[in-house]
Every structure is written in C-alpha cells, then in structure tokens.
C-alpha cells in the first residue's frame, strides 16, 4: 500500500490518470524552510523567531502531502486534527475551509502550530518522513490559524445555554481547551485563574519570541466571545474551594491547575542571590515583562554568564531569554548527552544557532558565592552514561575527581516541577499519587471525586501544551456525556 | 478591580485601606497575606492582611511607602480601585489556647499583629502587645491594639513615648523581670524579628515571626520567596509566611530581600523625575523657569 503511494510520486509518469486525479498528486520537493529572523538579530529582541509561511510557501508545502487514506499523522495528534483534509484545503487555497477543519477539533491552532513537538507526534508518523523530511504539518497549521486571525474569520459563535454550569480551575492549555469545547456545546463555563492574566503557561512560561502573547490573548478573547467567563485573581484552594464551587451551583469541575512548584537540586548555594527557578525567571520575563524594565516595574537580574541547569523546553526558553536579556554567554548544563535532551528539536536548533553553549555530561555539585551572597560560579562534575534507567535513557554516572568550576553569575534551575497541593489539600475525596499528581480513574481524567475531572500537568507532571489540550478535550467530552445523562 | 471604601493616613508614609474583596474577606485568617498590583505594567507585591470583615466583605491592608509600587498604592484615594488583589495566601497563624502571648509589632508590622491579637483575645487568651516605632509620630494603631490586648507596652527608639529603645530590648526587660510568657509572635522589619528571636532563644520561649520576602505569584509557582528554615529550603508563600523564629536564617533572608535594591532605587528615581517633569520642571533642579 505504501509502496503504491510512492509509485504515484510526481516526476514519474502517472499513466493515464484523469486530470482531476492528477491534480491530487503529491509534488516531490524538499520541505519548505521556515522564514526566520537571523540569529544575530533575534538575540537582541523578543520578537518572534519563526516568521511563518507565506501563502506560496504554504501551498507549495501542502502539495507535498501524500494524502494517505489511513492517515497515520492523525493518530499522532493528541487532539485528532483531520490533517490530510486540512492540508488538502490549503493546497486548494481554500484556507477558510482548512481553518474550519482544524478548529473542529483543535481550539488553539495558532498556539499548537507554534509550540507542539510535531517531530514526535503527527510529523513522526508522516510517510514522507521515511525517505525525506516529513510534511511540515505544524507550520501549515500555524499558517492557516494566522491567516484566519488576519482575515478575522475566526470569530466564534455563541451557543445557546443548556442551563448547566461548569467551573474550570486554571486557564492554561488544558483549561482553555476544556472550556472551549464545553462552551460550543452550550455549557455555561467559568474559568478561575490565580494570576492576574489568563493563559497559564502560554502567558507566564513560553516566551514572546516563541509564542507572541497577542496570539494567546486573541484566543482568550475568542473564548470569551463564545460565552466563557474568566475570573482572574481567584486561587482555588485559597479564595474558594472546590466544594464551594459545587455549592454555588456548578454541576461539574475541571482541574487544570498545571505544573506547580519548581524543583531545586538540593545542593549548597541554591538560595544565593542570582539563583532562579526557571518558573521565576520566565514569569518575570514573560508575564511581568521584565525585559521592558523600567517601563514595566518588575526587575530581573541577568549576569554576563548565565548557566541554565536542565535541557527541556523550559531550559531552552530560559537560556534563550537570558541571551535576549543581555547575557554575554548563555550556557546549558545537562548531566546526560545531547541525544537524551527532552527539548523540542527546533528549540535545540534555535538555541545552537543563537550561540548557546552546551555543557553536556556535566552536573552541578554546588553553587559558589561571594561575601555579599551573589553567585560567582558553579562547581560541576563530569558524567558518563551507564546502563539505561527506568526512563529508558542511559543513566548518568559521576566521574570521580572530575570536578571543575564553571564561572557564572546567574544560575537558572530548569529541573521540572511538582504539582501545587493547594487544591488537593482543600478538596475532600481528591486523591494524589506519591508525586502529588492528581489520581484519575479513567481516560477522561475523572478524579477520585465525583463530578471532578482533571487534566494536564496537574495529572501527568510537567508535559506539553498539546497533551494538556488533549486531556482538556477528553474531559470536556466526558463532562458533556455525564451531565447530559443526568438531566 | 477592588474598590477602596476608605483610607486613613496612619503616618505621612503609612496608609490604611479598607478594600471591597468579599471572597478574600470570607476566607481570610490572621497571618495570611494578599498580592496586590496597582498598574497594568506594575509589580505584584505581597501585603499582610491587617483586618477582615466577612460580613461587610472587606479586607484591610496597610502599606508603607518605600518603593515605587507602595507609593503608587499609597497615592490611591477612597472611591478608586486596586487593579488586582488576590488571596488570602499563605498559612494562617497558629493560634494557641494558652496565654499569655506577647505580640511584638514594629513599625508598620503593628498592622498584621492586629488581627492575631483580635483572634487570640476572642479565644480568651491573654494578650500583651509590645508596639514600637522610631519615634512616637510613627507609632500606628495604638488605640486599636489597646482594644484587643490586655496590656499594651510602647517602645520608641528615641524615647519620645514609652520605653526608650527597641522592641526587643523592651521584651528582654519583661522576660528578665519575670513576666509570664507562653509564646511570642513578632512581626516587623527583619532586623527587629531577628533581635526578638535572639532575645527569646536562651529562654527556649516559643517564638513565631512572619517573613516578608520578595514574591511574584504568591502561590508556590516561582520560588522567589524561598528561605532556609531549620536547615530546609521553604517557600514563604505556601509554607509560611509564619515560621519558628529560632529556625529562620535571618542573614540569608535579609540578603535575599535586597536582591533588587538597585532596580528598586532606579524605578523610584525614574518615577520621581517623571513626576517632577509633569509638575512643570525637567527634574534638573533649576526650578523649571525659563
């Protein structure tokens, strides 16, 4: 079946195919590169790095799609975007139809097109990828979403209320998706957000140069236009409890409380001035706009040499933000090798292009400070890889006697997070596992408490935007099914 | 937006606001705090709750004008609104059943001591309050404290009222005079709380302090407020802000509190020069005349 597809590749005689069928033939050409700001320019600003496909690039890239009947790419998508269908509409230049197809299952396409790890999801399943580069599905999705935004055709319709109320805790990708899907079905949805602005990690975590905040704000305004009420400055677990939400007449609750508390290594020197958690560093930069200090009031301290410990997307966001905030040298310190780095491929490539220095197989032992308590360096030890551990990755082992001092004046710990206990501690019947993650009873994210669902990092621990969105989506479907059944 | 129902000037630089915040008021307990933001491009700053009234739906906050944000807040008037106010955050102060409890409030730290005194008094616990300031004009809430304390002792650094010296010295005198004390709760500037801890430690007198570190979100997400307590790193926003005074690493906490001193100064200077420019001059010091 697959080989037959390849037999129909353009450039080869297509026999006596009908003209209509010929039009659908994939065009064999290399993957269209993403127009981007030059590395030496972009490290001095916070503007978006990837500029997006033009119409011509998008159509040309769409023409590469094999249009597989049993689209493997769709199975790689946590929210089941009907990928070949929308790509085919892009090819026809019917961008509006393409947008409708994406939007039917993905409530935040402009976000996903930018931040999804496509190389491990849809694009990893693309048959084109067997012999050449896979179809640039994420870039096409972004193109379509941006086109719709620019044309103003992405205005939502408000569905008449069905009289049922759902409370969503947290306005990150899980909460926004769950809210969007429920609003479409006529539920009266209220999102409760602890911070002063909605968007969760999309607002406080992911930097402007990767996900412009105007895009997140646009998606949030659309949700509000669809009837979703957003109440900021409400900390569920403190300002109001889950039980009180039910008392107030909500019929179901979705918990999308996110990643929570930053982890530190527990090594000496972590409370020195100049040591940040990535959460703090990114929140100051993104949510509080510290890069605009003193026009904006929140400051940030970035030294000449910045060391970021970790190698996930959050580490890459931190190290690249540090460069833009004026660091002369921005370094990644990671205990394993590059092959094990969990960051999205594009982020790694961008970081390298921008001159980030990688200290792999290196693990911090302690942070050193001067008499005033400011960071002056970090003692590290070299590592080697042993046998695979529980995560399947080769376990790093310290090489005795290989300690050395890495000079730096800012240290950012990007080691992951543990879930925030505020909700679980204040809600009766809500169980957590040994990591503090909410326990779910089924695929839909139903918790151990009746009529309470959960999804995203609060359940899985730190993961991706799209997985959180997938969880929000499944929960919305289950909430709908349950509440409809209860009438 | 959170409406300011009334405002009182406690000293020229200390302002008390009664703010409409029904959800916060319903949940607030003594010792908890709120995070406030006063402008769209503004900082988030923590302020300890100075009083709350669930029935009226109000919380009271007291701000001392030291930096840009506290000055902007201090300049707000009754009828205006605070852009964001979120809480109540942190763990409530543990309230003992066994008195007498000595409450020590220094400077505008008297404000957060007040609801603790009120709650203890309501439980029938004997409350002795030591309140202090640099000079008598900077003493705040003396009458209010008298209403919720069995006894109020005053200390001023310059001796303009009551005991001449620091709160900690007055507490030391009372301990050495044999006053019966079960517990001490001290809130005020870090050096004062450290001094109180040093006074009570030799007597193995249970002592609590409320730390006031730099915070961003106030819900555990950022870790800016971390400090070492009993050798362990804790987050003041979710594990505190009230900790055992004898376990807090004050030196580290004071040092971390000064992390942005240069930036705070810059922001304040910029605001002052802009205000002068608006008032007619250019800020050059030549009076703005042509």
Interface residues (C-beta under 8 A of the other chain):
Chain A: X194 X195 X196 X204 X232 X233 X234 X235 X238 X239 X240 X260 X261 X262 X264 X266 X270 X271 X273 X274 X276 X277 X279 X280 X283 X284 X288 X289 X292 X293 X294 X295 X296 X297 X298 X299 X301 X372 X373 X420 X421 X422
Chain B: X23 X24 X27 X37 X39 X41 X42 X43 X44 X68 X69 X83 X84 X85 X86 X87 X88 X89 X216 X217 X219 X220 X221 X222 X223 X224 X226 X227 X228 X233 X235 X238 X252 X255 X256 X258 X259 X260 X263 X264 X266 X267 X270
